[in-house]
Amino acid sequence: MLGVTGRFLLGLYFVLPGISKITGFDGTTLYMIEHGVPLAAMLLPITIVLQIGGGAALILGWQTRAMALMLAGMTLAINLFMHDFWNVYEGLSQAHETQNFVKNLAIMAGLLALAAGPGTQALSLDGRKNNQAAANC
């Protein structure tokens, strides 16, 4: 049950910010541009789809390992561009960006543990598919 809870919470961590990027699309685009993200107008919709879709997939337990690895990679990219505490931006606190950077490292660790662990199968679409395949043998 711990794996299911972890999967749900990690998925929720991506679904909610994905939705907030839709409602705050223009502001998020400007924030990305300020941080030097190339092709921000094209990458933001992709990020939204990956966050909402990948987060929902984690919650449902669909392609859990692949989704966890994809979201870990995306979190690393977001960390390097958006929480670059080593740069100084007007109106942003370096301490706050450092905290976000380290928090995202912990999220990545959770995603990597989820991808590596056997607990990803509990109450999941992946586990149901594997159980049906085993029953048919």
C-alpha positions as CSV (number, residue, x, y, z in Angstrom):
1,M,0.0,0.0,0.0
2,L,3.0,2.3,0.5
3,G,3.9,2.0,-3.1
4,V,0.4,3.0,-4.1
5,T,0.4,6.0,-1.8
6,G,3.8,7.1,-3.1
7,R,2.7,6.7,-6.7
8,F,-0.4,8.8,-6.0
9,L,1.4,11.6,-4.3
10,L,4.1,11.8,-6.9
11,G,1.5,11.8,-9.6
12,L,-0.4,14.5,-7.9
13,Y,2.8,16.6,-7.6
14,F,2.8,16.8,-11.4
15,V,-0.9,17.0,-12.2
16,L,-1.6,20.0,-10.1
17,P,1.3,22.2,-11.4
18,G,0.4,21.1,-14.9
19,I,-3.1,22.4,-14.4
20,S,-1.7,25.7,-12.9
21,K,0.4,26.1,-16.0
22,I,-2.7,26.1,-18.1
23,T,-4.4,28.7,-16.0
24,G,-1.3,30.8,-15.7
25,F,0.0,30.1,-19.2
26,D,1.2,33.7,-20.1
27,G,2.9,34.2,-16.8
28,T,4.6,30.8,-17.0
29,T,5.8,31.6,-20.5
30,L,7.3,34.9,-19.4
31,Y,8.9,33.2,-16.4
32,M,10.5,30.6,-18.7
33,I,11.8,33.3,-21.0
34,E,13.2,35.2,-18.1
35,H,15.2,32.1,-17.1
36,G,16.5,31.6,-20.6
37,V,14.5,28.6,-21.6
38,P,14.8,28.2,-25.4
39,L,11.6,27.8,-27.3
40,A,9.5,28.5,-24.2
41,A,6.3,29.0,-26.2
42,M,6.7,25.5,-27.7
43,L,8.1,23.7,-24.6
44,L,5.4,24.9,-22.2
45,P,2.5,23.0,-23.9
46,I,4.7,19.9,-24.1
47,T,5.5,20.3,-20.4
48,I,1.8,20.7,-19.5
49,V,1.0,17.5,-21.4
50,L,3.9,15.6,-19.8
51,Q,3.0,16.8,-16.3
52,I,-0.7,16.1,-16.5
53,G,-0.4,12.9,-18.6
54,G,2.6,11.5,-16.8
55,G,1.2,12.4,-13.4
56,A,-2.2,10.8,-14.2
57,A,-0.3,7.7,-15.5
58,L,1.5,7.4,-12.2
59,I,-1.7,7.7,-10.2
60,L,-3.3,5.0,-12.3
61,G,-0.2,2.8,-12.3
62,W,0.1,2.8,-16.1
63,Q,3.6,2.4,-17.5
64,T,4.8,3.3,-14.1
65,R,8.5,2.7,-14.6
66,A,8.6,4.6,-17.9
67,M,6.5,7.5,-16.6
68,A,8.7,7.8,-13.4
69,L,11.9,7.9,-15.5
70,M,10.4,10.4,-17.9
71,L,9.2,12.7,-15.1
72,A,12.6,12.4,-13.4
73,G,14.3,13.6,-16.5
74,M,11.9,16.4,-17.0
75,T,12.3,17.4,-13.3
76,L,16.1,17.5,-13.9
77,A,15.6,19.8,-16.9
78,I,13.2,22.0,-15.0
79,N,15.7,22.2,-12.1
80,L,18.6,23.3,-14.3
81,F,16.6,26.0,-16.1
82,M,13.9,27.2,-13.7
83,H,15.5,26.8,-10.3
84,D,19.0,27.9,-11.2
85,F,19.8,29.4,-7.8
86,W,23.4,30.1,-9.0
87,N,22.0,33.0,-11.1
88,V,20.5,36.2,-9.7
89,Y,17.1,37.4,-10.9
90,E,15.4,40.6,-9.8
91,G,12.6,39.8,-7.4
92,L,13.6,36.2,-6.8
93,S,15.2,34.9,-3.7
94,Q,18.2,32.7,-4.2
95,A,17.4,30.9,-0.9
96,H,13.9,30.1,-2.3
97,E,15.3,28.8,-5.6
98,T,17.9,26.7,-3.7
99,Q,15.1,25.2,-1.6
100,N,13.1,24.4,-4.8
101,F,16.2,22.9,-6.4
102,V,16.9,20.6,-3.5
103,K,13.2,19.7,-3.2
104,N,13.2,18.7,-6.8
105,L,16.2,16.5,-6.2
106,A,14.1,14.7,-3.6
107,I,11.2,14.3,-6.0
108,M,13.6,12.9,-8.6
109,A,14.9,10.4,-5.9
110,G,11.3,9.3,-5.2
111,L,10.7,8.9,-8.9
112,L,13.8,6.8,-9.4
113,A,13.0,4.7,-6.4
114,L,9.5,4.2,-7.8
115,A,11.0,3.2,-11.2
116,A,13.3,0.7,-9.5
117,G,11.0,-0.9,-7.0
118,P,8.7,-3.8,-7.3
119,G,6.0,-1.9,-5.3
120,T,5.0,-0.1,-8.5
121,Q,2.7,-3.0,-9.4
122,A,0.2,-2.8,-6.5
123,L,-3.2,-1.6,-7.5
124,S,-2.0,-0.6,-10.9
125,L,-3.1,-1.1,-14.5
126,D,0.4,-2.6,-15.1
127,G,-0.1,-5.1,-12.3
128,R,-3.6,-6.0,-13.6
129,K,-2.2,-6.6,-17.1
130,N,0.6,-8.8,-15.6
131,N,-1.8,-10.8,-13.5
132,Q,-4.1,-11.5,-16.5
133,A,-1.1,-12.6,-18.6
134,A,0.0,-15.0,-15.8
135,A,-3.5,-16.4,-15.5
136,N,-3.6,-17.1,-19.2
137,C,-0.4,-19.2,-19.2
